[in-house]
Amino acid sequence: MDTPLRSVIVITEKFRAISSVEHAVLNNTQIVVAPHDRGLQGLTNAISAALKGRKANNIAFIFNSTLNSVQICLEEDQRLCLFNLESVKTCFELRNFFLYVSSAFLTQELGSKRVDFLACSNAGTQEAQALLQELRSLLGSDIEVSLSRELWGLDVIIQRNIDERGRNYRVGDVYYKPDKLRTLTASSGQSLAGFEKIRIVGKGAYGTAVLYRKKDDDSLVILKEINMHDLTAQERLLCLNEIKADSSTDADEDGTASARGGGGGGGSGGQMGSGSGSRPDKRSVLYAMNLANLSLTPYNLPSKLRIRSVCCSDTHAIAVGSERSVYSWGENASGQLGHEDLIARSKPTLVDALRGKGISRATCGLAFSVFTSDNGIVMTCGSGSHGCLGHGDWVSVARPKLIESLLSVDVAAIACGPQHVVAASKEGRVFAWGRGADGRTGLRDETDRCAPTPVPIQEPQRIRAVYAGTDGSMFLTDAGSVLATGNNRHNRLGLNQRQGFLMTMKNMFNKLDVDGVKEPTPLRALARYKVIYISMGPEHTAVLVEPNHVVTFGRNSE
């Protein structure tokens, strides 16, 4: 008896990974390889011929895609159309095609209907959400629609926590075999996953030249591998300038730059040991506090681990050891734990992807994580919403990936709010990215940014520390003064002038209090202090000043 048809994948014949898709699909999934140059009618004819009158619950399209656009041939041997918000809104032929396909080839017999777009490069753009809304409006409320930047649909979650391990059901689970997806999840995001290493052919400035075989077409290429974690910011800049002259270049997410062509030079990190005369090993004990009964529960960490720092968000926590090992635990629906999967962890688990990266600091946002190395390299993972990962797109990743645009910067300080990030370089420059609402990024507007953007500082001051709250940021100068930007509700940023009772009442009636600012603004109330440290809460702020006094401002109703 034939397996009932559940899903269909329509893939244009120009797509190079057709064989990989054929080996990965479920038994109840039909692959339709359609000609690229026969237009929308050719696509329709190919689907009809393959299905032979049958219908499916789900249909996925894999169109010809470039770096940031998807192309569809509208008519045979003629017009090409970009698959984007404008074309879905205005192109009569494209709208009719999707309407016909959804009505002619989809059924609800085995469950809800879906239309998915895989390997869709514009899924990571800022217009992706608007494009999704337009497609859903076109096809109707009874059809679910998704855009996945990945061929395997690992970045779009359909249902969360479907089993006791906290596993999520993703678009890829609709079309591909579970064992295939597990293999892909373990290696997702590695730019060399499609290459087989053959041998090292030479070494030169900064790195190593390696001969690889491309798995999809058996061609041979030489890739230059440069370990960015071994270089200073100046060396990284020189290295990037060198490989940018090449026609093909890529920076791997774990901190290895690869380029076709000649050599480079890299090193390997050393490991510290203790001699016979050293002091006995020490360990740290990390406890979880239950606020309901004030009980402490120790976490099971390696016996010799000494904890350097701990950070936490509403969803997860991260601990960094003194030997630069990184442990994470908690929710993992967006890959924020960095374990290359979406499975929650109830106990601290070593992040293998960060071994040997020299991570010295970590900070947590809402469903994303930021890691900084000793030499100022920044890596992020988790939810790409609001652009918090800083990769230049809005895509979530489950493996820590370096922020390429900061490779020429030695990041000395970094802080996360729930949905934005601020960072300062050793030279005192400030960068911000993520959600811009309320002016929290200090970029003079409320626009979300998906890549680090320089923050304009009006006065020529050198920033040595940065702090982030729920909807605001603060910057500490090397002179001990403070700048603030964002929402000042309840005077949480300290932007209101300190006044007596009568003046306070006058300000209330005349509305003279500062609601908020969208660029770094000096805190006059702290001008007479030299500030040492700042802690920003959701509704109030505490500031440590010399000589070890604490100044607080913000909401005080509780």
Buried (B, 14 or more C-beta within 10 A) or exposed (E): EEEEBBBBBBBBEBBEBBEBBEEBBBEBBBBBBBBBBBBBEBBBBBBBEBBEEEBBBBBBBBBBBEEEBBBBBBBEEEEEBBBBBEBBBEBEBBBEBBEEBBEEBBEEEBEEBBBBBBBBBBBBBBEBEBBBEBBBEBBEEEBBBBBBBBBBBBBBBBEBBEEEEBBBBBBBBBBBBEEBBEEBBEEBBBBBEBBEEEEEEBBBEBBBBBBBBEEEEEEEBBBBBBBBBBBEBEBBBBBBEBBEEEEEBBBBBBBBBBBBBBBBBBEEEEEEEEEEEEEEEEEBEBEEEEEEEEEEEEBEBEEEBEBBEBBBBEBBBBBBBBEBBBBBBBBBBBBBBBBBBBBBBEEBBBBEBBEBBBBBBBBBBBBBBBBBBEBBBBBBBBBBBBBBBBBBBBBBBBBBBBBBBBBBBBBBBBBBBBBBBBBBBBEBBBBBBBBBBBBBBBBBEEEBBBBBBEBEBEEEBBBBBBBBBBBBBBBBBEEBBBBBBBBBBBBBBBBBBEEEEEEBEEBEEEEEBBEBBBBBBBBBBBEEBEBBEBBBEEBBBBBBBEEEEEBEBBBEEE
